[in-house]
């Protein structure tokens, strides 16, 4: 039977491969997981190995030589070498008449693969198969002696597998807990019951569940709780340490019973189990349902054991809630994310501790910015955890830069902005720029880049300003728009320029790829039981990765009708949950949909007539009233005339000239050539895209020859002109 430690190593090796996006599972993944395992470290250290060196070499090998993919990996494929190692372990256990296969057998089997990089690392440390087998034999003999020890030599389970939070509070080793008085008092009320006196703290990761248990220990120390709890002793259980090294059947049960027996001897004792969902199944073996939760149930039910648990909503539902007999023995206490005002107090209360640790001083403005900026830009974590992380990271940034050596520096708003810009990949200039100033100049900036669409730009900016001012009802995206008009008039270009001016990411989905009903699963993930269920949805993943972005749904009329149902939810509540339970927040997203609906019919009218009435009719025909009513604004784009084509052609040539300056090449164009470029491009089917195509095929192609083989090898001046046949030619020199 495979030991628990070995199972942990196998699972961790798969996690390592997934995190590194490797689609194969190699010996080195398994070896790195072994180096991270307590028992694996112990064996290799006894053999004379340097764990840190081996971890660095193995990690470097995996990053450098194992190819990675761009998509999410769910089940990496085992290599033949790994299959041979598994087979070797089984054979070794059978020949030795061993019931359990453990970490030592794995290391010995890895050493049989003489060509693997892991074996070369072990050999470089002076570790061979014989030395590993000697250490395994010695450990087994010592373990056998431990099992036959007399009761007088039994270990102190509380010292080994728990942490006394009350004692840590007395020694001032627990950070102050601020703003959780109501939750701490509710926990103390439940603890004072006669039976079922077991609170379970349930909340999102990072909201302060563990801190409440630590806060309870502080309150006990300062005698600020009811008298019945003044003498309480709170012990935090370490499940990982209890499982680690329990290679023989019954070891885990013995340790847990030992902890429970010793706690029962201590009056007013309380057991705190963080991540309590892990006790469901912990210590269970094949053919036995006796896990940690079943060992706890009798003591929990009769009140002889007072227990505090902590877990997240997701884990509570997936693991803990399935055991109804266990759930009914606990009283649920929901821990919500604190308000911004409470977070300000928490950060101010914790600041002195971090100031002392990092040898710095935080200004009041910087402390407030930690809360405000983390709340605004970090959406996949929760307060106060993300604000505390930012506070700590800024201090660490100063400490490693050596800025704290001369005198105690004062952390300012600019320092907080610098760190948050690196964390969320938003330009620093955008974070420290006044949002009001950005919005005030937004229309002007966009009109400099997008021509002949002033009315469309004004409508777009007005809605964004209204929503940014907080004048919208409920939780909705920053703005939702439908850009209607012919192809090539600037719909997509406006979306790109908007993202650029706001300093946020641009995320595009081509809706022509989602024309079938089953393609909806690509956006929100496949249903349970179907291929790709664990991979999640593309749209949810994109927004979770870049929560501040302009989301472009190009050619929305080509999408299947089921896609519109997803849009209803997004536009209504600014959120979308995929089939794996991952939630994407669209509150900081600007949603833009483009459509050519009605453009062909409008073009029949010709003469650059106002196309909005034809477009409106087509839009009403294509999109349901429910969807149209949720869109902030339908914006109609004008058809382009010769003047606009000239401006766009000039813009593209200027962009090309700017790019060529890096190669010391100065590009210019004659007025006649520019007019010819615009005249050739007038085509209502392609719009301004034709200008880019002509530049690519006629101008860039000629330029590339001159740059590679001709007169522009070392730079120079070049002018675009026309020959006698009205063809584009280059004049160099």
Secondary structure, DSSP 4 states (H G I P E B T S, - for coil): -B-HHHHHHHHHHHHHHHHTT-SEE-HHHHHHHHHHSHHHHHHHHHTT--HHHHHHHHHHHHHHHS---SSPPSSPEEPHHHHHHHHHHHHHHHHTT-S-B-HHHHHHHHHH-TTSHHHHHHHHTT--HHHHHHHHHHHHHHHHHHHT--GGG---HHHHHEEEHHHHHHTT-S----S-HHHHHHHHHHHTSSSS--EEEEE-TTSSHHHHHHHHHHHHHTT-S-GGGTT-EEEEE-HHHHHTT--STTHHHHHHHHHHHHHHHSTTEEEEEETGGGGTTTT--TT----HHHHHHHHHHHTSSEEEEEE-HHHHHHTGGG-HHHHTTSEEEEEPPPPHHHHHHHHHHHHHHHHHHHT-EE-HHHHHHHHHHHHHH--SS-TTHHHHHHHHHHHHHHHHHTTTSSS-PEE-HHHHHHHHHHHHT--HHHHHS-HHHHHHHHHHHHHHHS-S-HHHHHHHHHHHHHHHTT-S-SS--SEEEEEES-TTSSHHHHHHHHHHHHT-EEEEEEGGG--SGGGHHHHH-PPTTSTTGGG--HHHHHHHH-SSEEEEEETGGGS-HHHHHHHHHHHHHSEEE-TTS-EEE-TTEEEEEEE-TTHHHHHHH-TT---HHHHHHHHHHHS-HHHHHHSSEEEEPPPP-HHHHHHHHHHHHHHHHHHHGGGTEEEEE-HHHHHHHHHHH--TTTTTHHHHHHIIIIIIHHHHHHHHHSTTTT-EEEEEEE-TTS-EEEEE-
